[in-house]
Amino acid sequence: MRHLSLVAFAMICLSATLHAADNGSEPIPVVTAEGYMTAGGGIGTPPRPDRPSVGLVLSGGGAKGIGHIGFIQALEDNDIPIDYITGTSMGAIVGGLYASGFTPKEMLELIASKGFTYWSTGKIDPEYTYFYSSHHDTPSFVTLNLGKDSTQITSVLPISLINPIPMNYAFIEIFSPYTVQCGANFNNLFVPLRTVTSDVYAKHKVVLGRGPLSDAVRMSMSFPMIFEPILLNGVPMYDGGIYDNYPVDVMMDEFNPDFVIGSNVGSGKSAPDSRNMMDQLEEMIMQPNNYPFPTDKGVNVRINLDEFGLLAFDKYQEIYDIGYRRGLEVMDSIKAKIKVRVPKATVEASREKFKAATPEVKINKVSVHGGTTIENAYLRSAFGHRTEPMTLEEGRSAYYRAISSDKLQNFVPTPLYNVRDSMIDLSFDAIIKDPFSVGVGGYISSSTNSMLFFNAGYNTLNFNSIKTNLNAWLGQSYMAVEGDFSVTLNTRRPSALHLKIVSSRQKYHETEKLFYQIHEPDFIRKSETFVRAFYSTAPTLRSIFTTGIAYGHLTDRYHVDMSEGQSNPHHEKGIFDLGQFFALWEKNTLDNTYTPTSGIDLKASVSGMAGKYRYRPSGDTERNSERTISWIQAHVSASDYLDISKRFSLGLTGQALLSTRKLLPSYDASIVASEAFHPTPASYNSFNAKLRANSFLTAGIVPVLKLSGSFQVRGSFHCFLPLRKITYGLPDEANYEDAGSHTLAPSEATARYGKWLSNPEFFGEVQAVLALPFGSVSAYGNYTSAHDSNWNFGISIGAFILAPKFLH
């Protein structure tokens, strides 16, 4: 789905319609040439055209409000003028854009854009954020911030369902030029405008006709508990649909046009669908509007969009087309009532003239309040210490850097306009999260991969922020504890020093089995404990560079007859004590970490290892050995997801691991210690010797069928090619009296390398994926040529994310 948050965006546009006679409003800050000040009294009426005037009323209605855009296009195509607009909720968004000079085509393009999806869902646009700050994913289902006021449950719950941060700056960027152009008086827009918001404390609607246009639109669509409200003279304002969803009365009171056209996309259902939660919510909130439509002065048009849910933003083209066709259907009635005409070319010329006069707004000063002195100074520093004003685009980059720490609950800009020089000052109110946090989550699977996850963290926000996290994984096959401590450095680009300690244990099994039996013995157990110190920085917005050193103690414990899948109570051990240096670079523009459909992910790393290896074969102390080992390895991987069409993407993947690692004393030891290829989570716990090598190449394709914004069918088809396969070899004949006739157990066999670039293997998987905010629900089936049990099926819930490994 367009995530759960699209539910929220639809709710902000729900059409609750109880008309209140009181349409008075408190004064709102306005712009003058001298600066920002509070107005007293009304704002006057706009100049009337030298012909009969026409007003357009736009209702709320969630995604159905897109029908307004098609209806407006039909009016323009038939030379019906629009001299005034009043709108509520989604009607305020469409009305605000049209009043700012947007054409219907431009409005539809905006609705269809990724930006609109990000604002409406509360997702941070990855194109504007530092990958450095956002790549630390965990399998948490929910994370709660705890502080000094956390004794009450409400203190750990979010104030709003939708993260308002993406919308905060987007609306400033869209509407600020028009606020300056009209002098914060909506009478001076391309089309004079009024939006409706609700004062739930005084229990009446408030009509907005001046001040920041961005605030006027957002106030009209701020549904309680979904978005944090915008303040008006210190009072939070909520969705206008609570008291007046179809502001016909506002049109008559504010503009009193000669003719009125109403576009109503509200529900016409007689009863809600008992199986549809959103349908029921719409009907519960929606109430009849008792204000009579002045039929003697115009036409009241209902656009029947009941077949579409409030969440159907992905149906924007279809909804637009219905709105347009409905406009054509009633055009004879409109023309019969409204005789005045203005040629479309005249409207377009007037719009172009208005656009030509739209100034380029720049940011003069930035101030921050709401946090401590140090926190405010840190957030302010993201905007730099410039002597020249910055563009809105430059301000956007700085804004997203300021929020990249993930320590802000909200970062609300209040624009202060100066019409004389087209400048704005931005005063940010920073609402900072409490420093302590706890999280819980996991990965639920029908295989052996299931695990629980716990997190506890303490994070500060300043020039040398301290970040500490303790993570724990608990599962049948996987257990791990990770301690992470970092100090942010006061540098131009994000950077930090880190100390990480990890201890983990992973059991591998010969096959993955649906609803795995808990008492079945494990096949291989790999344990590692390491400490790593490193430095990381962000060379560019979407890349990260890391370099450091580490020390690790790694143990491989396995059945001696593992290649034949036999259960044996005796195990062999391989013990590594290694020092490591490493460097890693990654560039990532993927639109989603778990189910990407567009973007690239490039990784390149080099590392060197040196230390000791101790070999402890089962029941044969004479074969115990210890050696000094060292090797260098380089790893390169690339993924490129091509967005072929609205419904189809194609991912191309590949990787190369090149290593100078030498073989160990036995075949068992060598194959267990080698690197594994795990193309999907479902392949992770199955020990597959044919998908292991010290050096290998892989190539794959990932076709993605996007059935909706939240549901995908993904393929994952890969070829694995070891540079030289690890295979059996004869032991040193000096150790045997009759090597020619001796029958070797796999544990007695030495390892040797096979032919170059031979023995390719195939792995393929198809999965149906339902995306959720914390991960996904998927059903999968896979096939591999590299195992006797070729087929595997299962289900999973959550995100499969493990603790870091010693070997990159």
Secondary structure as the mmCIF struct_conf table of DSSP 4:
data_model
#
loop_
_struct_conf.conf_type_id
_struct_conf.id
_struct_conf.beg_label_comp_id
_struct_conf.beg_label_asym_id
_struct_conf.beg_label_seq_id
_struct_conf.end_label_comp_id
_struct_conf.end_label_asym_id
_struct_conf.end_label_seq_id
TURN_TY1_P TURN_TY1_P1 LEU A 4 LEU A 4
HELX_RH_AL_P HELX_RH_AL_P1 SER A 5 ILE A 12
TURN_TY1_P TURN_TY1_P2 CYS A 13 CYS A 13
BEND BEND1 ALA A 21 ALA A 21
STRN STRN1 PRO A 29 THR A 32
TURN_TY1_P TURN_TY1_P3 ALA A 33 GLU A 34
STRN STRN2 GLY A 35 THR A 38
BEND BEND2 GLY A 41 GLY A 41
HELX_LH_PP_P HELX_LH_PP_P1 PRO A 46 PRO A 49
BEND BEND3 ASP A 50 ARG A 51
STRN STRN3 VAL A 54 LEU A 58
HELX_RH_3T_P HELX_RH_3T_P1 GLY A 62 ILE A 66
HELX_RH_AL_P HELX_RH_AL_P2 GLY A 67 ASP A 77
TURN_TY1_P TURN_TY1_P4 ASN A 78 ASP A 79
STRN STRN4 TYR A 84 THR A 88
TURN_TY1_P TURN_TY1_P5 SER A 89 SER A 89
HELX_RH_AL_P HELX_RH_AL_P3 MET A 90 ALA A 99
TURN_TY1_P TURN_TY1_P6 SER A 100 GLY A 101
HELX_RH_AL_P HELX_RH_AL_P4 PRO A 104 ALA A 112
BEND BEND4 SER A 113 SER A 113
HELX_RH_AL_P HELX_RH_AL_P5 LYS A 114 THR A 121
TURN_TY1_P TURN_TY1_P7 GLY A 122 GLY A 122
HELX_LH_PP_P HELX_LH_PP_P2 LYS A 123 ASP A 125
HELX_RH_3T_P HELX_RH_3T_P2 PRO A 126 TYR A 128
BEND BEND5 THR A 129 THR A 129
HELX_RH_AL_P HELX_RH_AL_P6 PHE A 131 SER A 134
STRN STRN5 SER A 140 LEU A 146
TURN_TY1_P TURN_TY1_P8 LYS A 148 THR A 151
BEND BEND6 GLN A 152 GLN A 152
HELX_RH_3T_P HELX_RH_3T_P3 ILE A 153 VAL A 156
BEND BEND7 LEU A 157 LEU A 157
BEND BEND8 ILE A 159 ILE A 159
BEND BEND9 LEU A 161 ILE A 162
HELX_RH_AL_P HELX_RH_AL_P7 ILE A 165 GLN A 181
TURN_TY1_P TURN_TY1_P9 CYS A 182 ALA A 184
STRN STRN6 ASN A 185 ASN A 185
HELX_RH_3T_P HELX_RH_3T_P4 PHE A 186 ASN A 188
BEND BEND10 LEU A 189 VAL A 191
STRN STRN7 LEU A 193 ASP A 199
TURN_TY1_P TURN_TY1_P10 VAL A 200 LYS A 203
STRN STRN8 HIS A 204 LEU A 208
STRN STRN9 ARG A 210 ARG A 210
BEND BEND11 GLY A 211 GLY A 211
HELX_RH_AL_P HELX_RH_AL_P8 LEU A 213 SER A 220
TURN_TY1_P TURN_TY1_P11 MET A 221 MET A 221
TURN_TY1_P TURN_TY1_P12 PRO A 224 ILE A 226
BEND BEND12 PHE A 227 PHE A 227
HELX_LH_PP_P HELX_LH_PP_P3 GLU A 228 PRO A 229
STRN STRN10 ILE A 230 LEU A 232
TURN_TY1_P TURN_TY1_P13 ASN A 233 GLY A 234
STRN STRN11 VAL A 235 ASP A 239
HELX_RH_3T_P HELX_RH_3T_P5 GLY A 240 ILE A 242
TURN_TY1_P TURN_TY1_P14 TYR A 243 TYR A 243
BEND BEND13 ASN A 245 TYR A 246
HELX_RH_AL_P HELX_RH_AL_P9 VAL A 248 GLU A 254
TURN_TY1_P TURN_TY1_P15 PHE A 255 PHE A 255
BEND BEND14 ASP A 258 ASP A 258
STRN STRN12 PHE A 259 ASN A 264
BEND BEND15 SER A 270 ALA A 271
TURN_TY1_P TURN_TY1_P16 SER A 274 ARG A 275
HELX_RH_AL_P HELX_RH_AL_P10 MET A 277 ILE A 285
BEND BEND16 TYR A 291 TYR A 291
HELX_LH_PP_P HELX_LH_PP_P4 PRO A 292 PHE A 293
TURN_TY1_P TURN_TY1_P17 THR A 295 LYS A 297
STRN STRN13 GLY A 298 ARG A 302
TURN_TY1_P TURN_TY1_P18 ASP A 306 GLU A 307
BEND BEND17 PHE A 308 PHE A 308
TURN_TY1_P TURN_TY1_P19 LEU A 310 LEU A 311
HELX_RH_3T_P HELX_RH_3T_P6 PHE A 313 LYS A 315
HELX_RH_AL_P HELX_RH_AL_P11 TYR A 316 GLU A 329
TURN_TY1_P TURN_TY1_P20 VAL A 330 VAL A 330
HELX_RH_AL_P HELX_RH_AL_P12 MET A 331 LYS A 337
HELX_RH_AL_P HELX_RH_AL_P13 LYS A 344 ALA A 356
TURN_TY1_P TURN_TY1_P21 ALA A 357 ALA A 357
STRN STRN14 LYS A 362 HIS A 369
BEND BEND18 GLY A 370 GLY A 371
HELX_RH_AL_P HELX_RH_AL_P14 THR A 373 SER A 381
TURN_TY1_P TURN_TY1_P22 ALA A 382 PHE A 383
BEND BEND19 THR A 387 GLU A 388
STRN STRN15 MET A 390 THR A 391
HELX_RH_AL_P HELX_RH_AL_P15 LEU A 392 ILE A 403
TURN_TY1_P TURN_TY1_P23 SER A 404 SER A 405
BEND BEND20 ASP A 406 ASP A 406
STRN STRN16 LEU A 408 ASN A 418
HELX_RH_3T_P HELX_RH_3T_P7 VAL A 419 ASP A 421
TURN_TY1_P TURN_TY1_P24 SER A 422 SER A 422
STRN STRN17 MET A 423 ILE A 432
HELX_LH_PP_P HELX_LH_PP_P5 LYS A 433 ASP A 434
BEND BEND21 PRO A 435 PRO A 435
STRN STRN18 PHE A 436 SER A 445
BEND BEND22 SER A 446 SER A 447
TURN_TY1_P TURN_TY1_P25 THR A 448 ASN A 449
STRN STRN19 MET A 451 ASN A 459
BEND BEND23 ASN A 462 ASN A 462
TURN_TY1_P TURN_TY1_P26 PHE A 463 ASN A 464
STRN STRN20 ILE A 466 GLY A 475
BEND BEND24 GLN A 476 SER A 477
STRN STRN21 TYR A 478 THR A 488
BEND BEND25 ARG A 492 ARG A 493
STRN STRN22 SER A 495 TYR A 508
STRN STRN23 HIS A 509 HIS A 509
BEND BEND26 GLU A 510 THR A 511
TURN_TY1_P TURN_TY1_P27 LEU A 514 PHE A 515
TURN_TY1_P TURN_TY1_P28 ILE A 518 HIS A 519
BEND BEND27 GLU A 520 GLU A 520
HELX_LH_PP_P HELX_LH_PP_P6 PRO A 521 ASP A 522
BEND BEND28 PHE A 523 PHE A 523
STRN STRN24 ILE A 524 THR A 537
BEND BEND29 PRO A 539 THR A 540
TURN_TY1_P TURN_TY1_P29 LEU A 541 ARG A 542
STRN STRN25 SER A 543 HIS A 559
TURN_TY1_P TURN_TY1_P30 VAL A 560 ASP A 561
HELX_RH_3T_P HELX_RH_3T_P8 MET A 562 GLU A 564
TURN_TY1_P TURN_TY1_P31 GLY A 565 GLY A 565
BEND BEND30 PRO A 569 PRO A 569
STRN STRN26 HIS A 571 ASN A 588
BEND BEND31 ASP A 591 ASP A 591
BEND BEND32 THR A 593 THR A 595
BEND BEND33 SER A 598 SER A 598
STRN STRN27 GLY A 599 ARG A 616
TURN_TY1_P TURN_TY1_P32 SER A 618 GLY A 619
HELX_RH_3T_P HELX_RH_3T_P9 THR A 621 ARG A 623
STRN STRN28 SER A 625 LEU A 642
BEND BEND34 SER A 645 ARG A 647
STRN STRN29 PHE A 648 SER A 659
HELX_LH_PP_P HELX_LH_PP_P7 ARG A 661 LEU A 663
BEND BEND35 PRO A 665 SER A 666
HELX_RH_AL_P HELX_RH_AL_P16 TYR A 667 ALA A 673
BEND BEND36 SER A 674 SER A 674
STRN STRN30 GLU A 675 ALA A 676
BEND BEND37 THR A 680 THR A 680
HELX_RH_3T_P HELX_RH_3T_P10 PRO A 681 SER A 683
BEND BEND38 TYR A 684 ASN A 685
STRN STRN31 SER A 686 SER A 686
HELX_RH_3T_P HELX_RH_3T_P11 ALA A 689 LEU A 691
STRN STRN32 ARG A 692 ALA A 693
BEND BEND39 ASN A 694 SER A 695
STRN STRN33 PHE A 696 LYS A 706
BEND BEND40 LEU A 707 SER A 710
STRN STRN34 PHE A 711 PRO A 722
BEND BEND41 LEU A 723 LEU A 723
STRN STRN35 ARG A 724 GLY A 729
HELX_LH_PP_P HELX_LH_PP_P8 LEU A 730 ASP A 732
HELX_RH_3T_P HELX_RH_3T_P12 GLU A 733 ASN A 735
BEND BEND42 GLU A 737 GLU A 737
TURN_TY1_P TURN_TY1_P33 ALA A 739 SER A 741
HELX_LH_PP_P HELX_LH_PP_P9 HIS A 742 ALA A 745
HELX_RH_3T_P HELX_RH_3T_P13 PRO A 746 GLU A 748
HELX_LH_PP_P HELX_LH_PP_P10 ALA A 749 ALA A 749
STRN STRN36 THR A 750 TRP A 756
TURN_TY1_P TURN_TY1_P34 LEU A 757 LEU A 757
STRN STRN37 GLU A 761 LEU A 772
TURN_TY1_P TURN_TY1_P35 PRO A 773 PHE A 774
STRN STRN38 GLY A 775 THR A 784
TURN_TY1_P TURN_TY1_P36 SER A 785 ALA A 786
BEND BEND43 HIS A 787 SER A 789
STRN STRN39 TRP A 791 GLY A 798
BEND BEND44 PHE A 806 PHE A 806
#
